[in-house]
């Protein structure tokens, strides 16, 4: 690996995790971002040199420049790196290099759940005393971080498939949570391209001794195994055909219990405090993967699930504003939204208000009807403007039109502060608000709290 790294847009959750990992391992790290944040400050505290704003002057001599797929060639720091002949890494190239130096690399992939499962694995291993290194795609609330370098045997990482870079990795153990159409700006031919990427380009090229863990209940996985019958996989699910089966599932108020059976024998009982069937699958995936390491006491590890509160921005309670409770959720695909709203059914005595910020014009266009279906079943739906994520607008695809086709939905335009100002006066005690999306919707709780404080000041 190189000695010095410079990250463009270092404040992003994926980039900041890699930067933190390198700083803890003793490398020189610098970077830039358009905004300051607590995560940027954490990197400064570890010795990183961070600039606010992008400029060619920010790039140190001889540095390897790290970018994500969101960085355009017109960025002044990237242009400078190209002109000076500096090595430019996509963030996936850096994660690949890091993983090659680790003794046991466990990767979590799939269209949904990879942040939760990778974070869950890192958390329960840490709590059980195994001290893994990890780089995951979200903040583990108890540890307030998305990355840690320990120098011990285990390395946990989230493997992003959105831009096809997943094909670069060679994990010792890999979990594929699910497969279905998403990121169709990259996978132009839909499931055909997704199956080819995961099957022919990724899983079939793993080391012979690598272990592949898949959710046998997922239709996309079933298609994958039919198309690639020679793949040797370890399966989990509710189906009795799975190698690892969740049985005796009981959903209670505030927690869920179930038993994990392996090849017909009880492996371990499990208790989780995360709601919804999708979190049973998440816990089952993690325990199945970790049980592939014979050196782990799986019962000791599974016991730690009882205190895992989830990942930042995954059904995260962010505000309680005089009896109005606000949750924040990264869900930006119809399947994720359905799972989140289904989990909210436990609030039987509350009015549910879903505030949906579509993420990317291409995703909204491709999954228009699926999003409409996913937003059914709540008391009230608010749709905000599309978060473009560097995409150009698409003619005829916008939030106002979308909201008009969702029964009972309301469209609120403007910034998240504007949305909060219009929404807050209509909310009453006993309401639960859930923000859904991968963009600035994460600020909704904070903006609603500002509205409340403003009202209190005027009393």
RANORQUI-V461878 format. One record per residue. N is the residue number from 1. PHI is phi in degrees with one decimal (999 if undefined). OMEGA is omega in radians with two decimals (none if undefined). Layout:
((N/PHI/OMEGA) (N/PHI/OMEGA))
This chain:
((1/999/-3.11) (2/-78.0/-3.12) (3/-91.0/-2.97) (4/-131.9/-3.12) (5/-129.1/3.08) (6/-124.8/-3.08) (7/-102.4/3.01) (8/-90.8/-3.00) (9/68.0/-3.03) (10/-71.3/-3.06) (11/-80.8/3.11) (12/-65.0/-3.01) (13/-63.4/3.13) (14/-73.8/-3.11) (15/-69.4/-3.12) (16/-64.6/3.10) (17/-64.6/3.10) (18/-63.4/3.13) (19/-62.8/3.13) (20/-62.6/3.14) (21/-56.6/-3.12) (22/-66.2/3.12) (23/-61.2/3.13) (24/-66.7/3.14) (25/-84.9/3.03) (26/103.7/3.14) (27/-85.6/3.03) (28/-82.3/-3.08) (29/-132.3/2.97) (30/-131.5/3.13) (31/-178.1/-3.14) (32/-143.0/3.05) (33/-156.7/-3.14) (34/-79.0/-3.13) (35/-129.0/2.97) (36/-83.4/3.13) (37/-163.6/3.12) (38/-65.9/3.13) (39/-73.9/3.03) (40/-64.0/3.13) (41/-64.7/3.08) (42/-59.2/3.13) (43/-68.8/3.06) (44/-61.5/-3.11) (45/-61.2/3.11) (46/-87.2/3.10) (47/108.0/3.13) (48/-75.7/3.07) (49/-100.7/-3.01) (50/-118.0/3.12) (51/-107.3/3.04) (52/-98.8/-3.01) (53/102.4/-3.10) (54/-101.9/3.13) (55/-155.5/3.09) (56/-57.8/-3.13) (57/-66.3/-3.12) (58/-74.3/-2.99) (59/-84.1/-3.14) (60/-70.3/3.08) (61/-61.2/3.04) (62/75.9/-3.10) (63/-77.4/2.90) (64/-86.4/-3.06) (65/-94.1/-3.07) (66/-110.3/-3.13) (67/-130.0/2.97) (68/-108.7/-3.14) (69/-67.5/-3.13) (70/-80.0/-3.09) (71/-83.8/-3.12) (72/-87.7/-3.13) (73/-62.6/-3.14) (74/-77.4/3.11) (75/-57.7/-3.04) (76/-61.1/3.14) (77/-74.0/3.10) (78/-69.6/3.09) (79/-59.1/3.13) (80/-63.2/3.13) (81/-61.3/3.12) (82/-63.5/-3.10) (83/-63.6/-3.10) (84/-88.2/3.12) (85/72.2/3.12) (86/-73.0/3.09) (87/-68.9/3.12) (88/-116.1/3.11) (89/-107.6/2.81) (90/-72.2/-3.09) (91/-56.9/3.11) (92/-66.9/3.09) (93/-65.7/3.12) (94/-68.4/3.11) (95/-61.2/3.09) (96/-61.0/-3.14) (97/-62.3/3.11) (98/-59.9/-3.07) (99/-64.3/-3.12) (100/-67.2/-3.12) (101/-91.2/-3.09) (102/-97.0/-3.04) (103/-78.9/3.12) (104/-138.0/-3.05) (105/-100.5/3.12) (106/-112.4/-3.09) (107/-112.1/3.13) (108/-117.3/-3.04) (109/-138.0/-3.11) (110/118.4/-3.08) (111/-69.9/-3.10) (112/-136.8/3.00) (113/89.8/-3.06) (114/-70.8/3.08) (115/-67.7/3.14) (116/-64.7/-3.10) (117/-68.9/3.12) (118/-67.8/3.10) (119/-66.5/3.10) (120/-61.2/3.13) (121/-62.3/3.13) (122/-61.8/-3.10) (123/-65.0/-3.04) (124/-70.5/3.04) (125/-66.7/3.11) (126/-63.6/-3.12) (127/-65.2/3.13) (128/-84.0/3.06) (129/92.6/-3.10) (130/-91.0/3.01) (131/47.0/3.12) (132/-75.4/2.85) (133/-87.7/-3.14) (134/-159.8/2.96) (135/-137.2/-3.07) (136/-123.7/-2.99) (137/-92.1/3.12) (138/-157.7/-3.13) (139/-89.2/3.01) (140/-82.8/-2.96) (141/-52.0/-3.08) (142/-64.0/-3.12) (143/-98.3/3.12) (144/55.3/-3.11) (145/-153.2/3.08) (146/-117.3/-3.10) (147/-158.3/3.11) (148/-158.5/3.02) (149/-107.5/-3.13) (150/-117.3/-3.09) (151/81.5/3.13) (152/-89.4/-2.96) (153/-66.1/-2.94) (154/-88.0/3.05) (155/-130.5/-3.11) (156/-109.2/3.11) (157/-145.7/2.97) (158/-87.8/-3.09) (159/-108.6/-3.05) (160/-82.3/3.11) (161/-105.8/-2.93) (162/-60.0/-3.11) (163/-114.6/3.09) (164/83.1/-3.06) (165/-73.9/3.11) (166/-57.8/-3.09) (167/-66.6/-3.09) (168/-79.0/-2.96) (169/-92.8/3.10) (170/-133.0/-3.10) (171/-68.6/3.05) (172/-76.9/3.06) (173/-132.8/3.12) (174/-130.8/3.05) (175/-106.4/2.98) (176/-113.2/-3.05) (177/-65.5/-3.04) (178/-173.6/3.05) (179/-138.7/3.03) (180/-164.7/-3.08) (181/-60.2/3.03) (182/-164.6/-3.13) (183/53.0/-3.03) (184/-76.5/2.94) (185/-69.2/3.08) (186/-97.3/-3.11) (187/-89.1/-2.99) (188/-60.1/-3.12) (189/-99.4/3.04) (190/63.6/-3.05) (191/-61.2/3.12) (192/-59.5/3.13) (193/-71.0/3.14) (194/-63.9/-3.14) (195/-65.3/3.10) (196/-64.3/-3.13) (197/-63.4/-3.11) (198/-71.6/-3.08) (199/-79.4/-3.01) (200/-69.8/-3.01) (201/-92.6/-3.08) (202/-116.5/-2.99) (203/-65.5/-3.13) (204/-69.9/-3.12) (205/-101.6/3.07) (206/-70.8/3.07) (207/-60.7/-3.12) (208/-55.8/-3.10) (209/-87.3/3.12) (210/-65.3/-3.13) (211/-111.6/-3.07) (212/-110.0/-3.09) (213/-110.6/-3.06) (214/-134.3/3.09) (215/-84.5/-3.04) (216/-69.8/-3.13) (217/-81.8/-3.06) (218/-82.9/-3.08) (219/-62.7/3.11) (220/-63.9/3.07) (221/-65.5/3.10) (222/-60.0/3.08) (223/-63.2/3.14) (224/-59.7/-3.09) (225/-69.4/3.08) (226/-69.8/-3.12) (227/-76.8/-3.12) (228/-127.0/-3.02) (229/-67.7/-3.12) (230/-85.5/3.10) (231/-65.5/3.05) (232/-92.4/-3.04) (233/-125.5/3.00) (234/-110.2/-2.98) (235/-108.8/3.03) (236/-137.2/3.12) (237/158.2/3.05) (238/-89.5/-3.12) (239/-66.1/3.11) (240/-67.0/3.11) (241/-78.1/-3.09) (242/-74.9/3.06) (243/-69.8/3.11) (244/-119.8/-3.01) (245/-121.3/3.00) (246/-86.7/-3.14) (247/-127.5/3.06) (248/56.0/-3.10) (249/-75.1/3.10) (250/-128.9/3.11) (251/-94.8/-3.14) (252/-115.1/3.12) (253/-70.6/3.10) (254/95.3/3.11) (255/-162.6/3.10) (256/-133.7/3.07) (257/-122.0/3.04) (258/-163.4/3.10) (259/-112.5/3.05) (260/-104.7/3.09) (261/-105.7/3.08) (262/-116.9/-3.12) (263/50.5/3.04) (264/87.9/-3.13) (265/-116.6/-3.14) (266/-62.7/3.08) (267/-91.7/-3.14) (268/-166.9/2.95) (269/-78.8/-3.10) (270/-136.8/2.99) (271/-129.6/3.09) (272/-126.5/3.14) (273/-108.6/3.06) (274/-96.8/-3.07) (275/-81.6/2.98) (276/95.6/3.13) (277/-62.8/-3.11) (278/-61.5/3.11) (279/-79.6/2.95) (280/-64.9/3.08) (281/-60.4/-3.13) (282/-61.2/3.14) (283/-64.5/3.12) (284/-62.9/3.11) (285/-61.4/-3.10) (286/-65.1/-3.12) (287/-66.2/3.08) (288/-60.4/-3.13) (289/-64.6/-3.08) (290/-69.3/3.11) (291/-71.9/3.07) (292/-76.9/3.07) (293/-96.9/-3.05) (294/-65.2/-3.09) (295/-83.5/-3.11) (296/-94.0/2.99) (297/-84.6/-2.95) (298/-66.0/3.10) (299/-67.3/3.10) (300/-64.6/3.14) (301/-68.1/-3.10) (302/-61.9/-3.14) (303/-58.5/-3.08) (304/-72.5/3.11) (305/-61.9/-3.09) (306/-63.2/-3.08) (307/-113.9/3.13) (308/-79.4/-3.04) (309/-94.0/-3.14) (310/102.2/-3.12) (311/-100.2/3.03) (312/-55.8/-3.14) (313/72.9/3.01) (314/-117.4/-3.09) (315/48.3/-3.05) (316/-96.1/3.08) (317/-74.4/-3.02) (318/-113.6/-3.12) (319/-149.7/2.92) (320/-129.2/-2.98) (321/-106.6/3.10) (322/52.1/3.09) (323/92.0/3.03) (324/-102.8/-3.07) (325/-97.3/-3.09) (326/-116.2/3.06) (327/-112.8/3.11) (328/-122.2/-3.13) (329/-140.1/-3.07) (330/-73.6/-3.06) (331/-51.7/3.14) (332/-137.3/3.08) (333/-127.5/-3.10) (334/-52.1/-3.14) (335/-63.4/3.13) (336/-65.1/-3.14) (337/-64.0/3.10) (338/-59.2/-3.13) (339/-62.7/-3.12) (340/-64.8/-3.11) (341/-68.5/3.06) (342/-65.1/3.13) (343/-64.9/-3.12) (344/-76.9/3.11) (345/-64.3/3.11) (346/-69.7/3.08) (347/-84.5/-2.98) (348/-67.4/-3.08) (349/-104.7/-3.08) (350/-118.2/3.00) (351/-88.1/-3.06) (352/-102.0/3.06) (353/-115.7/3.12) (354/-97.6/3.10) (355/-111.4/-3.00) (356/-107.0/3.02) (357/-109.0/3.12) (358/-55.9/-3.10) (359/-113.8/-3.13) (360/78.7/3.10) (361/-66.5/-3.11) (362/-64.6/-3.13) (363/-68.8/3.13) (364/-62.7/-3.14) (365/-64.6/-3.04) (366/-70.3/-3.03) (367/-113.8/-3.07) (368/-51.7/-3.09) (369/-69.3/3.12) (370/-64.7/3.08) (371/-64.1/3.12) (372/-58.7/3.14) (373/-66.5/-3.08) (374/-65.9/-3.05) (375/-89.6/3.10) (376/-76.9/2.95) (377/93.6/3.05) (378/-110.6/-3.04) (379/-70.7/-3.06) (380/-154.0/3.12) (381/-123.8/3.03) (382/-113.3/3.09) (383/-116.4/3.12) (384/-101.9/3.13) (385/-61.5/3.13) (386/-64.2/2.95) (387/-87.7/-2.93) (388/-71.8/-3.10) (389/51.3/3.07) (390/76.5/3.10) (391/-81.0/3.00) (392/-82.8/3.11) (393/-65.3/3.07) (394/-116.2/-3.10) (395/-56.3/3.11) (396/86.0/3.14) (397/-111.3/3.14) (398/-154.3/-3.04) (399/-69.9/-3.14) (400/-62.4/3.11) (401/-65.5/3.14) (402/-60.7/-3.12) (403/-60.7/-3.13) (404/-66.9/-3.13) (405/-98.7/3.10) (406/-100.2/-3.03) (407/-55.6/3.08) (408/79.2/-3.09) (409/-76.5/3.10) (410/-119.6/3.09) (411/-104.0/3.06) (412/-123.4/-3.07) (413/-93.7/3.04) (414/98.3/-3.14) (415/-70.1/3.12) (416/-66.4/3.04) (417/-65.4/3.10) (418/-63.6/3.13) (419/-60.4/-3.11) (420/-62.8/-3.12) (421/-62.5/3.14) (422/-79.9/-3.08) (423/-80.8/-2.97) (424/-54.9/-3.11) (425/-62.1/-3.10) (426/-94.1/-3.08) (427/-92.7/3.13) (428/-123.3/3.06) (429/-54.8/-3.12) (430/89.7/3.11) (431/-92.0/3.01) (432/-112.2/3.13) (433/-105.3/3.11) (434/-122.6/3.06) (435/-86.2/-3.06) (436/-122.0/3.09) (437/149.9/-3.05) (438/-105.0/-3.07) (439/-111.2/-3.07) (440/-72.7/3.05) (441/-56.2/3.12) (442/-62.2/3.13) (443/-87.6/-3.03) (444/-59.1/-3.13) (445/-58.8/3.13) (446/-61.0/-3.12) (447/-70.5/3.07) (448/-65.2/3.10) (449/-64.1/3.08) (450/-63.3/3.11) (451/-61.4/3.12) (452/-62.6/-3.14) (453/-63.6/3.13) (454/-64.4/3.10) (455/-63.3/-3.12) (456/-64.6/-3.13) (457/-67.4/-3.09) (458/-88.8/3.14) (459/-73.5/none))
